[in-house]
């Protein structure tokens, strides 16, 4: 229901799930996913690594994206 560009990737809100997609050689690849405790996501705003999510009940949720280094 909501799409936004985010750090060269695509940020997508699908019902209660927030997903980040990236381009592969042949198709879109799901990089990460977070199931939120909000209702249906209807708007996404980004600024740097911060994400503001608006849901169907007119409330907002602030999220920060942190890259995890796996060694």
C-alpha positions as CSV (number, residue, x, y, z in Angstrom):
1,X,0.0,0.0,0.0
2,X,3.0,2.4,0.4
3,X,6.3,2.7,-1.5
4,X,9.3,4.9,-0.9
5,X,12.9,5.0,-2.2
6,X,15.4,4.3,0.6
7,X,19.2,4.3,0.3
8,X,19.1,3.0,-3.3
9,X,16.6,0.3,-2.5
10,X,12.8,0.1,-2.3
11,X,10.9,0.4,1.0
12,X,7.5,-1.2,0.9
13,X,4.6,-1.3,3.4
14,X,2.4,-4.4,2.9
15,X,-0.4,-4.5,5.5
16,X,1.5,-4.7,8.8
17,X,4.9,-5.6,7.3
18,X,7.7,-3.3,6.3
19,X,10.1,-4.7,3.7
20,X,13.2,-3.6,1.9
21,X,13.8,-4.8,-1.7
22,X,16.9,-4.6,-3.8
23,X,17.5,-5.3,-7.5
24,X,19.1,-8.6,-8.4
25,X,20.3,-9.6,-11.9
26,X,16.8,-10.9,-12.9
27,X,14.3,-9.9,-10.2
28,X,13.7,-7.9,-7.0
29,X,15.2,-9.5,-3.9
30,X,13.7,-9.1,-0.4
31,X,16.6,-8.0,1.8
32,X,14.8,-7.6,5.2
33,X,11.4,-7.6,6.8
34,X,9.8,-6.3,10.0
35,X,6.3,-7.1,11.2
36,X,5.1,-4.1,13.1
37,X,2.6,-3.7,15.9
38,X,0.6,-1.1,13.9
39,X,-2.4,-1.4,11.6
40,X,-2.2,-1.3,7.8
41,X,0.7,0.9,6.6
42,X,-0.5,3.7,4.3
43,X,2.4,6.1,4.1
44,X,6.2,6.0,4.4
45,X,8.5,9.0,4.8
46,X,12.3,8.7,5.0
47,X,15.2,11.0,6.0
48,X,18.7,9.4,6.1
49,X,18.4,6.2,8.1
50,X,15.2,7.2,9.8
51,X,11.8,6.0,8.6
52,X,8.4,7.5,9.6
53,X,5.4,5.1,9.0
54,X,1.8,6.3,9.0
55,X,-1.0,3.7,9.5
56,X,-4.6,3.6,8.7
57,X,-5.7,4.8,12.2
58,X,-3.7,8.1,11.7
59,X,-0.9,7.2,14.1
60,X,2.8,7.4,13.3
61,X,5.7,5.1,14.1
62,X,9.3,6.1,14.0
63,X,11.9,3.5,12.9
64,X,15.7,3.6,12.5
65,X,17.4,1.3,10.1
66,X,20.7,-0.1,11.4
67,X,23.0,-2.3,9.2
68,X,24.2,-5.3,11.0
69,X,27.7,-6.5,10.2
70,X,27.9,-10.3,10.2
71,X,31.4,-11.7,10.6
